[in-house]
Amino acid sequence: MIRPIRYSVALLLTAICLPGQAATNVEQRTHEFTLDNGLKVVVREDHRAPVVVSQLWYKVGSSFETSGLTGLSHMLEHMMFKGSKKLGPGEASRILRELGAEENAFTGADFTAYYQVLARDRLPVAFELEADRMTGLSLPPDEFKREHEVVTEERRLRTDDRPSALAFERFESLAYPSSGYRNPTIGWPSDLQRMTIDDARTWYQSWYAPNNATLVVVGDVQLADVRNLAEHYFGPLQRRTIPVAKQPLELNEAGERRLTLHVRTQLPSLLMAFNVPSLATVKDAHQANALRLLSALLDGGYSARLSTNLERGEELVSQVSAWYDAYTRGDTLFVIGASPNVQKNHTLAEVEAGIWRELDALRQKPPTQQELERVRAQVIAGLVYERDSITQQASSIGRMETVGLSWRLMDQELQALEAVTPEDIQAAANTFFTRSRMTLAHVLPLESKPNE
């Protein structure tokens, strides 16, 4: 006898919790407190190994930047490794390497974050180094010049010389008509050319302060110990007035926008996006969670609708994908990308029509309960496996706190996803998959560009 799918989901969730004493089977206590200077600290205990991850998240990223000043958040991330009043360029990294620690940083549209993974008894070193550069960055001119060249080259390698990345950058600039998400994190080329060390210094002084940051610690630690260390190293730092940063909200019905791009690629491709809310901007979180499952339903493995129907069924596309990021500070995008099966002589127009057939099918009829349960099981299994890592736990906490959500959402989202019904999926498709919310790009080989 075939067991009903709802029981299979429960069994799957039980099974994936067993190997290696996964995070959901381990008692994990999460605490938060705020220092007098405004620094928020979130501590999650995970005692499976004598290791700890320390992450410091600043509430500033490329969506905070204005015209003419794009790329500053990313440039400043580079400069944070180039010395402070106490240490010379690269010395902090050398100290961590000698301790066997892993360190790095990353910048996004909504945040800039710095992290260390190290033995639990070395946590004071990570705190001391981060507290030092939070307010004591030196910004030496020669290092700025050197890093400016590094960032310029990084842009060339990762964007300008990569047709897919360049196309998506242009695509996003059209898909976000009103918010700062249209700006690339690395910055526009003209802004990088005219960026100065004074720009970087002003950006640092404006946004880098304890009351604009969240310190996340996950691992083999005790709350009292982390609190004492945070008070000792970060407590003496002074809070500062931070500029007002409003949510990047979009024009929901901005009208259909179309773009044709010619780049150095061999095969054509299509990008389609719909302006949608995130968990931080949606009025009803149910809608955002429905979009998360919608993404998996369209592109959640071998049995997903897009690959089943358009790739293997009609042989209309050679590849197709869909994604939605619910954890952004402002309104976001639901994106679908595809390439036509040129061996079967299919065109971008046919691909576009095929995608709309799949979207309209969801608008007209909800998925079956069985299909939704299969998709939900995949999403939840991915989350459970992902959260088995202390680094991923810290990253989830840090990002949620930085975009205006609470870390508590991390421990509630499985239940939130379980509550989504087939009718919720259909309602989300009808609300958000409309041409008035759509941006569409045809990305074509440069050789096909007509003579001007």
Stockholm file with secondary structure:
# STOCKHOLM 1.0

chainA/1-452         MIRPIRYSVALLLTAICLPGQAATNVEQRTHEFTLDNGLKVVVREDHRAPVVVSQLWYKVGSSFETSGLTGLSHMLEHMMFKGSKKLGPGEASRILRELGAEENAFTGADFTAYYQVLARDRLPVAFELEADRMTGLSLPPDEFKREHEVVTEERRLRTDDRPSALAFERFESLAYPSSGYRNPTIGWPSDLQRMTIDDARTWYQSWYAPNNATLVVVGDVQLADVRNLAEHYFGPLQRRTIPVAKQPLELNEAGERRLTLHVRTQLPSLLMAFNVPSLATVKDAHQANALRLLSALLDGGYSARLSTNLERGEELVSQVSAWYDAYTRGDTLFVIGASPNVQKNHTLAEVEAGIWRELDALRQKPPTQQELERVRAQVIAGLVYERDSITQQASSIGRMETVGLSWRLMDQELQALEAVTPEDIQAAANTFFTRSRMTLAHVLPLESKPNE
#=GR chainA/1-452 SS CCCCHHHHHHHHHHHTTTTTTCGGGSCCCEEEEECTTSCEEEEEECTTSSEEEEEEEESCCGGGCCTTCTTHHHHHHHHTTSCBSSSCTTHHHHHHHHTTCEEEEEECSSCEEEEEEEEGGGHHHHHHHHHHHHHCBCCCHHHHHHHHHHHHHHHIIIIITCHHHHHHHHHHHHHCSSSGGGSCTTCCHHHHHHCCHHHHHHHHHHHCSGGGEEEEEEESCCHHHHHHHHHHHTTTSCCCCCCCCCCCCCCTTCCCEEEEEEESCSSCEEEEEEEECCTTTCSSHHHHHHHHHHHHHHSSSTTCHIIIIIIIISCCEEEEEEEECCCCSSCEEEEEEEEECGGGTCCHHHHHHHHHHHHHHHHHSCCCHHHHHHHHHHHHHHHHHHTTSHHHHHHHHHHHHHTTCCGGGGGTHHHHHHTCCHHHHHHHHHHHCCGGGEEEEEEEEGGGCCCC
#=GC SS_cons         CCCCHHHHHHHHHHHTTTTTTCGGGSCCCEEEEECTTSCEEEEEECTTSSEEEEEEEESCCGGGCCTTCTTHHHHHHHHTTSCBSSSCTTHHHHHHHHTTCEEEEEECSSCEEEEEEEEGGGHHHHHHHHHHHHHCBCCCHHHHHHHHHHHHHHHIIIIITCHHHHHHHHHHHHHCSSSGGGSCTTCCHHHHHHCCHHHHHHHHHHHCSGGGEEEEEEESCCHHHHHHHHHHHTTTSCCCCCCCCCCCCCCTTCCCEEEEEEESCSSCEEEEEEEECCTTTCSSHHHHHHHHHHHHHHSSSTTCHIIIIIIIISCCEEEEEEEECCCCSSCEEEEEEEEECGGGTCCHHHHHHHHHHHHHHHHHSCCCHHHHHHHHHHHHHHHHHHTTSHHHHHHHHHHHHHTTCCGGGGGTHHHHHHTCCHHHHHHHHHHHCCGGGEEEEEEEEGGGCCCC
//
